[in-house]
Amino acid sequence: MKNDEVLKYSAYLPPNKRKILYVDTEQSKYHCHKVMERILRLAGLPTDKDRDDFVFIVLREQTPDKRKQIIGYMLENMPDVGLLIIDGIRDLMYDINSPSESTDLINLLMRWSSGYNLHIHTVLHLNKGDDNARGHIGTELNNKAETVLTHIRQQEELCMLDNDEAGRKAVEAIRQEYKWRVRDASHLYSGHNDLNDYLRSLKVKQSQDLTVTDKPQPEQDNRQNPGEKRKRGLRM
C-alpha cells in the first residue's frame, strides 16, 4: 500500500501488482478488524476509509481444504495481487507433523507464487521450548523460504493505573490494542487510589515502625542473687 519501508520491512511492488491479500485463519472478525486498523496506522494511512489495494478476509470458521479453495479462487480472480499474507499457515493443513501434508502445502504455495507472480508471506508460531518453527511444516518452510523473520514474544507488561473505573477502562482499551502483552496489576495496591498512594502508605508505616524500634529498652539485670546457685552448662 505504501510501497515503502514500515518497521524495517521493505516492499516495492510493480504498478500492476500493488494489491495485498491478507488471510487470517485464527482470530475473530473483531480482532481482525483491529489488526487491519493497526496495519493502516503503521503505514500512515487513514483507518476510516476502504482501500481497493488491501483485501482482508477471515477464514476462521472454514476447514483447511475450504480455506485453500477460497484463497485459490481469490488469486485466480484478482490478477493484481502482488503480496499474499497467510496469518496462520498451520490452519491450511490437518496435521502439522505430517510429511505428506507439508510437502503438498509447500508445493501449493510454490504454484501460487510462480503461477500468479506474487510474493507469499506466511506466519507460523514457534515451539514453546525453543525458537524453531512448529511441526514438519515449519521445517519445510524454513528450507524453502527466501527469508525467515523471527519475532520473539515480549514479556507481559503490567499496567498500574488508578484503582477506579477510569483506570480499569484505560487498561481494557490498552489490552484490546496489544492483547496478551498487557495485564492489570492494580490488585497489587488494592485499597489505595493508585500506586503512589500505596507507596506513600508504606513509607508512613516504615517511619512508624522505626519510631517504635528506636525507643530505649529497659536493661536486664543479669546479676546473680545472693544464695542462688549458678547453673551449670557444657562449654563446647
C-alpha positions in Angstrom: 0.0 0.0 0.0 2.7 2.4 1.0 5.3 0.8 -1.3 8.0 1.8 1.2 9.6 0.7 4.4 7.5 0.0 7.5 9.0 -1.4 10.7 12.2 -2.1 8.8 10.2 -4.2 6.3 10.5 -3.0 2.8 8.2 -3.9 -0.1 8.4 -2.4 -3.6 5.7 -3.9 -5.9 5.2 -3.1 -9.6 2.3 -0.8 -10.5 0.2 -3.7 -11.8 0.7 -5.9 -8.7 0.1 -3.4 -5.9 -2.9 -5.2 -4.3 -2.4 -7.1 -0.9 -4.5 -10.1 0.1 -4.3 -10.7 3.8 -5.8 -14.0 5.0 -6.4 -14.6 8.7 -7.3 -18.1 9.8 -7.3 -17.8 13.6 -8.9 -14.6 15.0 -12.5 -13.4 15.3 -13.8 -10.7 13.0 -13.5 -8.1 15.8 -9.8 -8.8 16.4 -9.1 -9.0 12.6 -10.6 -5.5 12.3 -8.2 -4.3 15.0 -5.3 -5.9 13.1 -6.4 -4.2 9.9 -6.6 -0.8 11.6 -3.1 -1.3 13.1 -1.6 -2.1 9.7 -3.1 1.1 8.2 -1.8 3.2 11.1 1.7 1.8 10.7 1.6 2.6 7.0 0.4 6.1 7.9 -2.9 5.7 6.1 -6.4 6.6 7.3 -8.4 3.8 9.1 -11.9 5.1 8.3 -11.7 4.5 4.5 -11.9 1.4 2.4 -9.0 0.7 0.1 -9.1 -1.1 -3.2 -5.5 -2.3 -2.8 -5.9 -4.0 0.6 -8.3 -7.0 0.9 -8.6 -8.7 4.3 -10.5 -12.0 4.6 -11.4 -14.0 7.7 -11.4 -17.8 7.4 -11.6 -18.9 11.0 -14.8 -21.0 10.6 -13.6 -22.8 7.4 -11.9 -26.2 7.1 -8.3 -26.5 5.9 -9.4 -27.6 2.4 -12.0 -24.9 2.2 -9.5 -22.3 3.2 -7.2 -23.3 0.4 -10.0 -23.3 -2.1 -11.1 -19.8 -1.2 -7.5 -18.4 -1.4 -7.0 -20.1 -4.8 -10.3 -18.7 -6.1 -9.4 -15.1 -5.0 -6.0 -15.3 -6.5 -7.5 -16.5 -9.8 -9.9 -13.6 -9.9 -7.6 -10.9 -8.6 -4.6 -10.8 -11.0 -3.3 -7.5 -9.5 -2.4 -9.2 -6.1 1.4 -8.8 -5.6 1.6 -9.9 -1.9 -0.3 -12.7 -0.2 -0.1 -12.9 3.6 -1.4 -16.0 5.3 -1.6 -15.4 9.0 -1.9 -19.0 10.3 -0.4 -21.3 7.7 -0.8 -24.1 10.1 -4.6 -23.9 9.6 -4.3 -24.9 5.9 -3.5 -28.4 7.0 -4.8 -31.0 9.4 -1.6 -32.3 10.9 1.5 -30.0 11.1 3.8 -33.0 11.6 2.6 -34.9 8.5 5.4 -35.0 5.9 3.0 -35.7 3.0 0.6 -32.8 4.0 3.6 -30.5 4.5 5.0 -31.3 1.0 1.6 -30.9 -0.6 1.1 -27.5 1.0 4.6 -26.3 0.1 4.0 -27.3 -3.5 0.7 -25.4 -3.5 2.4 -22.2 -2.2 5.1 -22.5 -4.9 2.5 -23.0 -7.6 0.6 -19.9 -6.4 3.9 -17.9 -6.2 5.0 -18.7 -9.8 1.6 -19.1 -11.4 0.3 -15.7 -10.2 3.7 -13.9 -10.0 3.4 -12.9 -6.4 5.2 -12.9 -3.0 3.8 -15.1 -0.2 4.3 -14.2 3.4 3.3 -16.9 5.9 3.0 -16.8 9.7 3.7 -19.8 11.9 4.2 -19.9 15.7 7.4 -21.1 17.3 7.8 -24.1 19.6 7.3 -23.1 23.3 10.6 -24.8 24.3 12.8 -23.3 21.6 12.9 -20.9 18.7 12.2 -23.4 16.0 9.1 -23.2 13.8 6.4 -25.7 14.8 6.0 -29.1 13.2 7.2 -30.6 10.0 5.6 -27.7 8.0 7.9 -25.4 10.0 11.0 -27.3 8.8 9.8 -27.3 5.2 9.0 -23.6 5.3 12.5 -22.8 6.6 14.0 -24.9 3.9 12.0 -23.3 1.0 11.6 -19.7 2.3 13.6 -16.9 0.7 13.7 -15.0 4.0 12.8 -16.1 7.6 11.8 -13.4 10.1 11.7 -14.5 13.8 9.6 -12.5 16.2 10.4 -13.2 19.9 7.4 -12.7 22.2 7.9 -10.0 24.7 7.3 -10.3 28.4 4.0 -9.2 29.8 3.6 -5.5 30.5 2.0 -4.6 33.8 -0.5 -1.7 33.9 -0.5 0.2 37.2 -3.2 2.8 36.7 -5.7 4.4 39.1 -7.8 2.0 41.1 -11.1 3.3 39.8 -13.5 2.9 36.9 -11.5 5.2 34.6 -8.3 3.2 35.3 -10.0 -0.1 34.6 -11.4 1.3 31.3 -7.9 2.6 30.3 -6.4 -0.9 30.9 -9.1 -2.6 28.9 -8.5 -0.2 26.0 -4.8 -0.9 26.1 -5.4 -4.6 26.3 -7.7 -4.5 23.2 -4.8 -2.9 21.3 -2.0 -5.1 22.5 -3.8 -8.2 23.7 -1.6 -10.7 25.6 1.2 -8.2 26.4 -0.8 -6.2 28.9 -2.0 -7.3 32.4 -3.9 -5.2 35.0 -1.7 -5.1 38.2 -4.0 -2.8 40.2 -4.7 -5.7 42.6 -1.1 -5.2 44.0 -2.3 -1.9 45.6 -5.9 -2.7 46.3 -7.5 -0.4 48.9 -5.5 2.6 47.6 -6.3 5.2 45.0 -3.2 4.5 42.9 0.4 3.2 43.1 1.8 6.4 44.6 -0.9 6.4 47.3 0.2 2.8 48.2 3.9 3.7 48.2 3.2 6.7 50.5 1.4 4.4 52.9 4.3 2.1 53.0 6.7 5.0 53.8 4.5 6.1 56.6 4.3 2.6 58.1 8.1 2.2 57.9 8.5 5.5 59.7 6.2 4.4 62.4 8.0 1.1 62.8 11.3 2.9 63.1 9.9 5.2 65.8 8.8 2.2 67.9 12.1 0.4 67.4 14.2 3.4 68.4 12.6 3.6 71.9 15.1 2.7 74.7 14.6 -0.8 76.1 14.9 -1.4 79.8 18.2 -3.1 80.8 18.0 -6.6 82.0 19.6 -7.3 85.4 21.8 -10.3 84.9 23.4 -10.1 88.4 23.2 -13.3 90.4 21.1 -13.1 93.6 22.8 -14.0 96.9 22.4 -17.6 97.7 21.4 -18.5 94.1 23.4 -21.4 92.7 25.0 -20.8 89.3 23.5 -23.0 86.6 25.9 -25.5 85.2 26.3 -25.9 81.5 28.5 -27.5 78.9 31.0 -25.4 77.1 31.7 -26.6 73.6 
